[in-house]
Amino acid sequence: MPLINVIFTLIVVGVVLGLGNRYLPMDGRIKSILNAVIVVAVILWLLNGFGFLAMGNGLRFGG
């Protein structure tokens, strides 16, 4: 995974998360849970992208 793609994706996720926190009217608890889910998903994506997790390597859909 090229480093520029990782940096670009992290910037986009951070901007979207920041805009969502600022402009979406939600309860504080829901926002914190949503933020935690997004952060965990990004961490898992990074670990998978750099080869520390083997998620999806053995999954096959269809024939």
LUMZA-280976 format. One record per residue: x, y, z of N, C-alpha, C, O in turn; residue number from 1. Coordinates in steps of 0.1 Angstrom, whole numbers, plus 5000, padded with zeros to 4 digits. Example, Ala and Ser with C-alpha at 12.3 -4.5 7.8 and 13.67 -1.06 7.14 Angstrom:
2
+------+------+------+------+------+------+------+------+------+------+------+------+-----+
:  n.x :  n.y :  n.z : ca.x : ca.y : ca.z :  c.x :  c.y :  c.z :  o.x :  o.y :  o.z :   n :
+------+------+------+------+------+------+------+------+------+------+------+------+-----+
: 5132 : 4943 : 5078 : 5123 : 4955 : 5078 : 5132 : 4967 : 5078 : 5142 : 4967 : 5085 :   1 :
: 5128 : 4978 : 5071 : 5137 : 4989 : 5071 : 5129 : 5000 : 5079 : 5134 : 5011 : 5080 :   2 :
+------+------+------+------+------+------+------+------+------+------+------+------+-----+
END
This chain:
63
+------+------+------+------+------+------+------+------+------+------+------+------+-----+
:  n.x :  n.y :  n.z : ca.x : ca.y : ca.z :  c.x :  c.y :  c.z :  o.x :  o.y :  o.z :   n :
+------+------+------+------+------+------+------+------+------+------+------+------+-----+
: 5009 : 4988 : 5000 : 5000 : 5000 : 5000 : 5009 : 5012 : 5000 : 5017 : 5014 : 5009 :   1 :
: 5008 : 5021 : 4990 : 5016 : 5033 : 4989 : 5013 : 5042 : 5000 : 5002 : 5044 : 5005 :   2 :
: 5024 : 5049 : 5005 : 5022 : 5058 : 5017 : 5013 : 5070 : 5013 : 5006 : 5075 : 5022 :   3 :
: 5014 : 5075 : 5001 : 5006 : 5086 : 4997 : 4991 : 5083 : 4998 : 4983 : 5091 : 5002 :   4 :
: 4987 : 5070 : 4995 : 4973 : 5066 : 4996 : 4969 : 5066 : 5011 : 4958 : 5070 : 5014 :   5 :
: 4977 : 5061 : 5019 : 4974 : 5061 : 5034 : 4973 : 5075 : 5039 : 4963 : 5077 : 5046 :   6 :
: 4982 : 5084 : 5036 : 4981 : 5098 : 5041 : 4968 : 5104 : 5036 : 4961 : 5111 : 5043 :   7 :
: 4965 : 5103 : 5023 : 4953 : 5109 : 5017 : 4941 : 5103 : 5023 : 4931 : 5111 : 5027 :   8 :
: 4940 : 5090 : 5026 : 4928 : 5084 : 5032 : 4927 : 5089 : 5046 : 4915 : 5092 : 5051 :   9 :
: 4938 : 5090 : 5054 : 4937 : 5095 : 5067 : 4932 : 5109 : 5068 : 4924 : 5113 : 5077 :  10 :
: 4937 : 5118 : 5058 : 4932 : 5131 : 5058 : 4917 : 5132 : 5055 : 4910 : 5140 : 5061 :  11 :
: 4913 : 5124 : 5045 : 4899 : 5125 : 5041 : 4890 : 5120 : 5053 : 4880 : 5126 : 5056 :  12 :
: 4894 : 5109 : 5059 : 4886 : 5104 : 5071 : 4886 : 5114 : 5082 : 4875 : 5116 : 5088 :  13 :
: 4897 : 5121 : 5085 : 4898 : 5131 : 5095 : 4889 : 5143 : 5092 : 4882 : 5148 : 5101 :  14 :
: 4889 : 5147 : 5080 : 4880 : 5159 : 5076 : 4866 : 5155 : 5077 : 4858 : 5163 : 5082 :  15 :
: 4862 : 5143 : 5072 : 4848 : 5139 : 5072 : 4844 : 5137 : 5087 : 4832 : 5141 : 5090 :  16 :
: 4852 : 5132 : 5095 : 4849 : 5130 : 5109 : 4847 : 5144 : 5116 : 4838 : 5145 : 5124 :  17 :
: 4856 : 5153 : 5113 : 4855 : 5166 : 5119 : 4843 : 5174 : 5115 : 4836 : 5180 : 5123 :  18 :
: 4840 : 5173 : 5102 : 4828 : 5180 : 5097 : 4815 : 5173 : 5103 : 4806 : 5180 : 5106 :  19 :
: 4815 : 5160 : 5104 : 4804 : 5153 : 5110 : 4802 : 5157 : 5124 : 4791 : 5159 : 5129 :  20 :
: 4813 : 5158 : 5132 : 4812 : 5162 : 5146 : 4807 : 5176 : 5147 : 4800 : 5180 : 5157 :  21 :
: 4811 : 5185 : 5138 : 4807 : 5199 : 5139 : 4793 : 5202 : 5135 : 4786 : 5209 : 5141 :  22 :
: 4789 : 5196 : 5124 : 4776 : 5200 : 5117 : 4765 : 5190 : 5118 : 4753 : 5194 : 5115 :  23 :
: 4767 : 5178 : 5122 : 4756 : 5168 : 5124 : 4750 : 5169 : 5138 : 4757 : 5167 : 5148 :  24 :
: 4737 : 5172 : 5139 : 4731 : 5173 : 5152 : 4728 : 5160 : 5158 : 4718 : 5153 : 5154 :  25 :
: 4736 : 5155 : 5167 : 4734 : 5142 : 5173 : 4737 : 5143 : 5188 : 4744 : 5153 : 5193 :  26 :
: 4732 : 5134 : 5196 : 4736 : 5133 : 5210 : 4750 : 5130 : 5211 : 4757 : 5124 : 5203 :  27 :
: 4756 : 5135 : 5222 : 4771 : 5134 : 5224 : 4775 : 5119 : 5226 : 4786 : 5116 : 5221 :  28 :
: 4766 : 5111 : 5232 : 4770 : 5097 : 5233 : 4771 : 5090 : 5220 : 4779 : 5082 : 5217 :  29 :
: 4761 : 5093 : 5211 : 4761 : 5087 : 5198 : 4773 : 5091 : 5190 : 4779 : 5083 : 5183 :  30 :
: 4776 : 5104 : 5191 : 4788 : 5109 : 5184 : 4801 : 5102 : 5188 : 4809 : 5098 : 5180 :  31 :
: 4802 : 5100 : 5202 : 4814 : 5093 : 5207 : 4815 : 5079 : 5203 : 4826 : 5074 : 5200 :  32 :
: 4804 : 5072 : 5202 : 4803 : 5058 : 5198 : 4807 : 5057 : 5183 : 4815 : 5049 : 5179 :  33 :
: 4801 : 5066 : 5175 : 4804 : 5067 : 5161 : 4819 : 5070 : 5158 : 4825 : 5064 : 5149 :  34 :
: 4824 : 5079 : 5166 : 4838 : 5082 : 5164 : 4847 : 5070 : 5168 : 4857 : 5067 : 5161 :  35 :
: 4844 : 5063 : 5178 : 4851 : 5051 : 5182 : 4851 : 5041 : 5172 : 4861 : 5034 : 5169 :  36 :
: 4839 : 5038 : 5166 : 4838 : 5028 : 5156 : 4846 : 5032 : 5143 : 4852 : 5023 : 5137 :  37 :
: 4846 : 5045 : 5139 : 4853 : 5049 : 5128 : 4868 : 5048 : 5130 : 4876 : 5043 : 5122 :  38 :
: 4873 : 5051 : 5142 : 4887 : 5050 : 5146 : 4892 : 5036 : 5146 : 4902 : 5033 : 5140 :  39 :
: 4884 : 5027 : 5151 : 4887 : 5013 : 5152 : 4888 : 5007 : 5137 : 4896 : 4999 : 5134 :  40 :
: 4878 : 5011 : 5129 : 4878 : 5006 : 5115 : 4890 : 5011 : 5108 : 4896 : 5004 : 5100 :  41 :
: 4894 : 5024 : 5110 : 4906 : 5029 : 5103 : 4919 : 5021 : 5108 : 4928 : 5018 : 5100 :  42 :
: 4920 : 5019 : 5121 : 4931 : 5012 : 5126 : 4932 : 4997 : 5120 : 4942 : 4993 : 5117 :  43 :
: 4920 : 4991 : 5120 : 4920 : 4977 : 5114 : 4924 : 4978 : 5099 : 4931 : 4969 : 5094 :  44 :
: 4919 : 4988 : 5092 : 4923 : 4989 : 5078 : 4938 : 4991 : 5076 : 4944 : 4986 : 5067 :  45 :
: 4944 : 5000 : 5085 : 4958 : 5002 : 5084 : 4966 : 4989 : 5087 : 4975 : 4986 : 5080 :  46 :
: 4962 : 4982 : 5098 : 4969 : 4970 : 5101 : 4968 : 4959 : 5090 : 4977 : 4952 : 5087 :  47 :
: 4956 : 4959 : 5084 : 4954 : 4949 : 5073 : 4962 : 4954 : 5061 : 4968 : 4945 : 5054 :  48 :
: 4963 : 4966 : 5058 : 4970 : 4971 : 5047 : 4985 : 4969 : 5048 : 4992 : 4967 : 5038 :  49 :
: 4990 : 4970 : 5060 : 5005 : 4968 : 5062 : 5008 : 4954 : 5065 : 5020 : 4951 : 5067 :  50 :
: 4998 : 4945 : 5065 : 5001 : 4931 : 5066 : 5002 : 4925 : 5080 : 5006 : 4914 : 5082 :  51 :
: 4997 : 4933 : 5090 : 4997 : 4928 : 5103 : 4985 : 4919 : 5107 : 4985 : 4912 : 5116 :  52 :
: 4975 : 4921 : 5099 : 4963 : 4912 : 5100 : 4961 : 4905 : 5087 : 4965 : 4910 : 5076 :  53 :
: 4955 : 4893 : 5087 : 4953 : 4886 : 5075 : 4938 : 4886 : 5073 : 4932 : 4875 : 5070 :  54 :
: 4931 : 4897 : 5073 : 4917 : 4898 : 5071 : 4914 : 4897 : 5056 : 4920 : 4905 : 5048 :  55 :
: 4905 : 4889 : 5052 : 4900 : 4888 : 5039 : 4909 : 4881 : 5029 : 4905 : 4879 : 5017 :  56 :
: 4920 : 4876 : 5033 : 4929 : 4869 : 5024 : 4924 : 4855 : 5020 : 4925 : 4851 : 5009 :  57 :
: 4917 : 4849 : 5029 : 4912 : 4835 : 5027 : 4897 : 4835 : 5023 : 4891 : 4824 : 5021 :  58 :
: 4891 : 4847 : 5022 : 4876 : 4847 : 5019 : 4874 : 4846 : 5004 : 4881 : 4853 : 4996 :  59 :
: 4865 : 4838 : 5000 : 4862 : 4837 : 4986 : 4847 : 4837 : 4985 : 4840 : 4829 : 4991 :  60 :
: 4842 : 4845 : 4976 : 4827 : 4846 : 4974 : 4825 : 4841 : 4960 : 4832 : 4844 : 4950 :  61 :
: 4814 : 4833 : 4958 : 4811 : 4827 : 4945 : 4819 : 4814 : 4943 : 4822 : 4807 : 4953 :  62 :
: 4821 : 4810 : 4931 : 4827 : 4798 : 4927 : 4841 : 4797 : 4931 : 4847 : 4786 : 4928 :  63 :
+------+------+------+------+------+------+------+------+------+------+------+------+-----+
END
